[in-house]
Amino acid sequence: MRRQDSQKKSRHNILDHARMMIHQFCRILIYTAVIAGGVWLSIDAVSYFGTSHDFKIREVSITGANWTTPEEIQLQSELKIGTNIWFVPCTRVAQRIARHPWVRFCRVSKIPPDRISIVIQERRPVCTVLDRRHGVLYGLDPSGIVLPALFSPHPDPSQSVDTQRLEAVRGLPFLTGPAIVFVPGHPIEDSRYMEALHLLVHLETLSPAFLSQIDSVELSEEGRMELFPAHRVERIRIPSQVPDYLPGQIIQVWSLLEKENIDAEYIDARFPKAGVALRPKELQPSRWYELCSRNSDAA
């Protein structure tokens, strides 16, 4: 009797083991099918996205190009129409574009199925400088980076003049000084030019309206500066080392001249400790002192 029970139990264990093996085999088979299906779908998707004409670049949109042109930026990007959009390394393309002297910042984005977006932020010229060796007019940005030529030294007579750019350049002060080498995309290293540039940036921060009236700035070998406004004052004399408070004083005197409709031969700020000297035209000294006392901020 016990032997029969033992045999039944043994057969039952064998059947349970067989069932477990079948279940495991089915589970493995199902997992294998799922994985194989996933791999197949992945390969098919990669093949589709990588080779389909739906994802070929048909348009490169460029925004932020004012001083440069979209054509220049696309050429700098090395992007080609017809390239698969998924194979475009956006970070690397942005780095290439950022090497352009006009570009301060760049962002490149994919817009499926067939468009690349390039957004740039250009450097801003504060003044212009002339390379006398080659007759090329460059711009300087606030950090001293030499910007590309604003106009071609050998323009094509058949091409129309960019009046918008011409007006923008005319509104910038023209900085002249000792002969140095200007290399587009690189900062100027001459301390005299940097001191003049810092003065212009400071004046612009305090009063853009005042800076817009400055036609030119002459820089001497010693680093002294003379500003030549468009009207009201014939010249403004500046020391080689400009104290932080001096630009504010000059603007205050200028504002008083504008307010009272007074013309002057010069404003002399070369001796900051003694104050700002002024030589008004056709104005009695007593009258000037009266105006200064009434407008004490300009004293």
C-alpha positions in Angstrom: 0.0 0.0 0.0 2.8 2.3 0.9 4.6 1.4 -2.3 1.6 2.4 -4.4 1.3 5.8 -2.6 5.0 6.4 -3.2 4.7 5.6 -6.9 1.7 7.9 -7.2 3.5 10.7 -5.5 6.5 10.2 -7.7 4.4 10.4 -10.9 2.7 13.5 -9.5 6.1 15.2 -8.9 7.2 14.3 -12.4 4.0 15.8 -13.9 4.5 19.0 -11.8 8.1 19.3 -13.0 7.1 18.8 -16.6 4.4 21.5 -16.3 7.0 23.9 -14.8 9.4 23.2 -17.6 6.7 23.8 -20.2 5.7 27.1 -18.5 9.3 28.3 -18.4 9.8 27.3 -22.0 6.6 29.2 -23.0 7.7 32.2 -21.0 11.1 32.2 -22.6 9.6 31.8 -26.0 7.2 34.7 -25.4 10.0 36.9 -24.1 12.2 36.0 -27.0 9.4 36.9 -29.4 8.8 40.2 -27.7 12.5 41.1 -27.7 12.8 40.0 -31.3 9.8 42.1 -32.2 11.2 45.1 -30.4 14.6 44.7 -32.1 12.9 44.4 -35.5 10.7 47.5 -34.9 13.8 49.4 -33.7 15.7 48.5 -36.8 12.8 49.3 -39.0 12.3 52.7 -37.2 16.0 53.5 -37.5 15.9 52.6 -41.1 12.8 54.7 -41.7 14.0 57.8 -39.8 17.5 57.5 -41.2 16.7 57.0 -44.9 13.2 58.4 -45.4 12.9 61.4 -47.6 10.4 62.8 -45.1 13.3 63.7 -42.8 15.7 65.4 -45.3 16.4 69.0 -44.5 14.5 71.3 -46.8 14.7 74.6 -44.9 17.2 76.3 -42.6 15.5 79.2 -40.9 17.9 81.9 -39.5 16.9 84.7 -37.2 18.9 87.5 -35.6 21.1 88.3 -38.6 21.2 92.0 -39.0 24.9 93.0 -39.5 25.6 89.7 -41.2 23.4 87.8 -43.6 21.5 84.5 -43.4 23.7 83.2 -46.3 26.9 83.9 -44.3 25.5 82.1 -41.3 24.4 79.0 -43.3 27.7 78.9 -45.0 29.4 79.0 -41.6 27.1 76.3 -40.3 28.2 73.9 -43.1 24.6 72.5 -43.2 23.5 71.1 -46.5 20.0 70.9 -47.8 19.1 67.2 -48.1 21.0 66.0 -45.0 19.0 63.8 -42.7 17.7 65.9 -39.9 18.5 63.3 -37.2 22.1 63.2 -38.2 22.7 66.9 -37.5 24.9 67.5 -34.4 23.2 70.7 -33.1 25.8 71.5 -30.5 28.7 71.1 -33.0 26.9 73.2 -35.6 26.2 76.0 -33.0 29.9 76.0 -32.1 30.9 76.4 -35.7 28.6 79.3 -36.1 29.7 80.9 -32.9 33.2 81.2 -34.4 31.9 83.8 -36.8 33.2 87.3 -35.7 29.7 88.8 -35.7 28.1 86.0 -33.6 28.0 86.4 -29.8 25.6 83.5 -29.1 24.0 80.8 -31.2 21.3 78.1 -30.7 20.6 75.4 -33.2 17.4 73.3 -33.0 15.8 70.5 -35.0 12.1 71.0 -36.1 11.0 67.7 -37.6 10.3 66.6 -40.1 12.5 68.8 -42.3 13.5 72.1 -40.8 16.6 73.4 -38.8 16.2 76.6 -36.8 19.3 78.8 -36.1 18.9 81.7 -33.7 21.9 84.0 -33.3 22.7 87.0 -31.1 25.1 89.3 -32.9 27.8 91.4 -31.4 27.0 95.1 -31.3 29.4 97.8 -32.6 29.9 100.7 -30.2 32.2 102.7 -32.6 34.1 102.3 -35.9 37.8 102.3 -36.6 39.7 102.5 -39.8 42.5 100.2 -40.9 44.6 102.7 -42.8 46.8 100.1 -44.4 43.9 98.5 -46.4 41.3 101.3 -46.1 38.8 99.0 -44.3 36.3 100.2 -41.8 35.7 97.9 -38.8 33.5 98.0 -35.8 34.4 97.5 -32.1 32.0 95.8 -29.7 31.9 96.8 -26.0 34.4 94.1 -25.0 37.0 95.3 -27.7 36.4 92.5 -30.3 37.1 93.7 -33.8 34.1 93.1 -35.9 34.3 92.3 -39.7 34.5 95.0 -42.3 31.3 97.1 -42.3 31.7 97.8 -46.0 33.7 96.1 -48.8 36.9 98.1 -49.6 36.2 97.3 -53.3 32.4 97.4 -53.7 30.7 96.1 -56.7 29.3 99.1 -58.7 26.4 96.9 -59.8 25.2 96.2 -56.3 22.9 98.6 -54.5 24.0 100.4 -51.3 22.6 99.0 -48.1 21.1 102.3 -46.8 20.0 100.8 -43.5 23.5 99.7 -42.7 24.9 103.0 -43.9 22.6 104.9 -41.5 23.5 102.6 -38.7 27.2 103.2 -39.3 26.8 106.9 -39.5 25.2 106.9 -36.1 28.4 105.4 -34.5 31.3 107.5 -33.2 34.4 107.2 -35.4 37.5 106.4 -33.3 40.9 107.4 -34.7 44.3 107.1 -33.1 47.8 105.5 -33.4 48.2 103.0 -36.2 47.6 99.4 -34.9 46.7 96.1 -36.4 43.0 95.2 -36.4 42.2 91.5 -36.7 38.5 90.6 -37.1 37.2 88.3 -34.4 40.1 89.1 -32.1 40.2 91.7 -29.3 42.3 94.8 -29.6 45.3 94.8 -27.2 46.3 98.5 -27.3 45.4 99.9 -23.8 44.8 103.4 -25.3 42.1 102.1 -27.6 40.6 100.1 -24.7 40.5 103.2 -22.5 38.7 105.1 -25.2 36.3 102.2 -25.8 35.5 102.0 -22.0 34.7 105.7 -22.0 32.3 105.3 -24.9 30.6 102.4 -23.2 30.3 104.4 -20.0 28.8 107.4 -21.8 26.3 105.2 -23.6 25.3 103.6 -20.3 24.7 107.0 -18.7 23.1 108.8 -21.7 22.6 107.1 -25.1 21.3 110.5 -26.4 24.6 112.1 -25.5 26.7 109.4 -27.2 24.6 109.6 -30.3 25.7 113.3 -30.7 29.4 112.3 -30.8 30.7 112.2 -34.4 34.3 111.2 -33.7 36.9 110.6 -31.1 40.6 111.4 -31.6 43.1 109.5 -29.6 46.7 110.8 -29.2 49.9 108.8 -28.9 49.9 109.6 -25.2 46.3 108.3 -24.8 44.6 111.7 -24.4 41.2 111.9 -26.1 39.2 114.6 -27.8 35.5 114.1 -28.5 33.9 116.0 -31.4 30.1 116.4 -31.0 27.8 117.1 -33.9 26.7 120.4 -32.4 26.6 122.6 -29.2 30.3 122.1 -28.4 33.3 122.1 -30.8 35.3 119.7 -28.8 35.5 117.9 -25.5 39.0 117.2 -24.1 39.5 114.1 -22.0 42.5 112.9 -20.0 44.3 109.6 -20.7 43.1 108.1 -17.4 39.3 108.7 -17.0 37.9 108.7 -13.5 34.6 106.9 -13.1 32.8 110.1 -12.1 34.1 112.2 -15.0 31.7 111.0 -17.8 28.7 111.9 -15.6 30.1 115.4 -15.0 30.6 115.9 -18.8 27.0 114.8 -19.5 25.7 117.2 -16.8 27.5 120.1 -18.4 26.3 119.1 -21.8 22.7 118.8 -20.6 22.9 122.3 -19.2 24.2 123.7 -22.5 21.3 122.0 -24.3 18.8 123.2 -21.8 19.9 126.8 -21.9 20.7 126.7 -25.7 24.3 127.7 -25.2 27.1 127.0 -27.7 30.7 126.5 -26.4 34.1 126.3 -27.9 35.2 123.4 -25.7 34.7 121.4 -22.6 38.0 120.7 -20.9 38.0 117.7 -18.5 41.7 117.0 -18.5 42.1 118.2 -14.9 39.4 116.3 -13.0 40.5 117.6 -9.6 39.9 121.2 -10.7 36.5 120.4 -12.2 35.3 120.7 -15.8 36.4 123.9 -17.6 34.1 125.4 -20.2 34.4 128.2 -22.7 30.9 129.3 -23.8 30.5 131.5 -26.9 29.0 134.9 -26.5 28.1 134.4 -22.9 29.3 136.5 -20.0 31.1 134.6 -17.2 28.7 136.0 -14.6 25.7 134.6 -16.6 27.4 131.2 -16.7 28.0 131.2 -13.0 24.4 132.2 -12.4 23.2 129.2 -14.5 25.6 126.8 -12.7 24.3 127.9 -9.3 20.7 127.5 -10.5 21.6 124.0 -11.8 23.9 122.9 -9.2 24.2 119.3 -10.6 26.2 120.7 -13.6 28.7 122.6 -11.4 
